[in-house]
Amino acid sequence: MVKSLSNSTEKRKQLVATLIKAGMIHSQADLVRELKAKGLDVTQATASRDLQELGAMRTKTANGEMRYVLDSGAQRPSGATLILSIASSANTVVLRTPPAAAQFVASTLDAAIIADELPHAIGTIAGDDTVLVIAATATGGAQLAKSIGLMFGKGN
């Protein structure tokens, strides 16, 4: 049973990748709708997890439209280019990113928090080009900013 579940998960991810490459996915809701049209009933959480596991990033097209694309080594910006600036105050850190990169940066930070690789943080909130990171202690913002800088290749 586990093998068939894994197999169906892999087939679903292949379909997700095909839909993304075809330029059909602008949002997680689009993905859920397209998969349903193909006979796969998935939740938004499953769609989100599939997008993250595939390394899909939401970017702006030339005409300003948001769309998911699959990350490739040639396209992937380095960590240092994903973070334009880092500022801290008390228990917060504010990261500035290029347009449409904040969700990707926040997702990366959240994964590090969950894996206990960023123990000084408790969570993130992301907009289009700004990420707010909350430190675990009332005065932990400066230390957290240094840790994030190192993580993204911006520190010493």
C-alpha positions in Angstrom: 0.0 0.0 0.0 2.8 2.5 0.9 4.4 1.8 -2.5 1.2 2.7 -4.4 0.8 5.8 -2.3 4.3 6.9 -3.1 3.8 6.0 -6.7 0.6 8.1 -6.9 2.4 11.0 -5.1 5.2 10.9 -7.7 2.7 10.7 -10.6 0.9 13.7 -9.1 4.1 15.7 -8.8 5.0 14.9 -12.4 1.6 16.2 -13.4 2.2 19.3 -11.3 5.6 19.9 -13.0 4.0 19.5 -16.4 1.2 22.0 -15.5 3.8 24.5 -14.2 6.0 24.1 -17.3 2.9 24.8 -19.5 2.5 28.1 -17.7 -1.0 27.2 -16.4 -0.4 27.7 -12.7 -0.7 31.2 -11.3 -1.8 30.3 -7.8 -2.3 27.3 -5.5 -6.0 27.5 -6.2 -5.2 27.2 -9.9 -3.2 24.0 -9.1 -6.0 22.5 -7.1 -8.5 23.3 -9.9 -6.3 21.9 -12.7 -5.5 18.7 -10.7 -9.3 18.3 -10.0 -9.9 18.6 -13.8 -7.4 15.8 -14.3 -9.3 13.6 -11.8 -7.1 14.3 -8.7 -8.8 15.7 -5.7 -6.2 17.5 -3.5 -6.3 20.0 -0.7 -4.6 23.4 -0.8 -2.1 22.1 1.8 -1.2 19.2 -0.5 -0.8 21.6 -3.5 1.4 23.9 -1.4 3.6 21.0 -0.2 4.0 19.7 -3.8 5.0 23.1 -5.0 7.5 23.5 -2.2 9.0 20.0 -2.7 9.3 20.6 -6.5 11.1 23.9 -5.8 8.5 25.9 -7.6 8.8 29.7 -7.2 6.1 32.3 -7.9 7.6 34.9 -10.2 6.3 37.8 -12.3 6.2 37.4 -16.0 7.2 40.1 -18.5 3.6 41.4 -18.5 3.5 41.6 -14.7 1.4 38.5 -14.2 2.3 36.1 -11.3 3.0 32.5 -12.3 4.8 29.5 -10.8 8.0 28.3 -12.4 10.2 25.4 -11.7 13.6 26.3 -10.3 16.6 25.2 -12.3 20.2 25.7 -11.3 20.7 28.3 -14.0 17.7 30.3 -12.9 18.1 30.0 -9.2 19.3 33.2 -7.6 22.0 32.8 -5.0 21.2 33.3 -1.4 23.1 36.6 -1.4 21.0 38.0 -4.2 17.7 36.9 -2.5 18.4 39.2 0.4 18.8 42.9 -0.5 18.9 44.1 3.1 18.6 43.0 6.7 17.5 45.2 9.6 16.7 44.3 13.2 15.0 45.8 16.2 14.2 44.2 19.5 12.7 40.8 18.6 12.2 41.3 14.9 14.1 41.2 11.7 13.0 42.7 8.4 14.4 41.3 5.2 14.0 43.1 1.9 14.0 40.9 -1.2 13.6 41.4 -4.9 9.9 41.5 -6.0 8.1 38.1 -5.6 11.0 36.5 -3.7 9.7 37.0 -0.1 7.5 33.9 -0.1 10.4 31.7 -1.2 12.8 33.3 1.4 10.1 32.9 4.2 9.5 29.3 3.2 13.3 28.6 3.4 13.5 30.2 6.8 10.4 28.3 8.1 11.9 25.0 7.0 15.1 26.0 8.8 13.1 26.8 11.9 11.2 23.5 11.8 14.5 21.6 11.3 16.0 23.5 14.3 18.7 25.1 12.1 17.5 28.6 13.1 16.7 28.2 16.8 16.6 31.9 17.4 13.4 32.3 15.3 9.8 31.3 15.9 8.2 32.2 12.6 7.9 34.4 9.5 5.4 36.6 7.7 6.0 37.4 4.0 4.7 39.9 1.6 5.9 40.4 -2.0 9.3 41.8 -1.3 9.5 41.9 2.5 9.8 39.2 5.2 9.2 39.8 8.9 11.0 37.2 11.1 10.2 37.0 14.8 12.9 36.2 17.3 12.4 33.7 20.1 13.5 36.2 22.7 12.5 39.9 23.4 16.0 41.1 22.5 17.0 38.4 20.0 16.6 40.4 16.7 20.2 41.3 16.3 21.5 37.8 16.8 18.8 36.4 14.5 19.7 39.0 11.8 23.3 37.7 12.0 22.3 34.1 11.7 20.0 34.8 8.7 22.8 36.8 7.1 25.2 33.9 7.4 22.5 31.5 6.2 22.1 33.5 3.0 25.7 34.3 2.5 25.4 38.0 3.6 27.4 37.8 6.8 31.0 37.5 7.9 
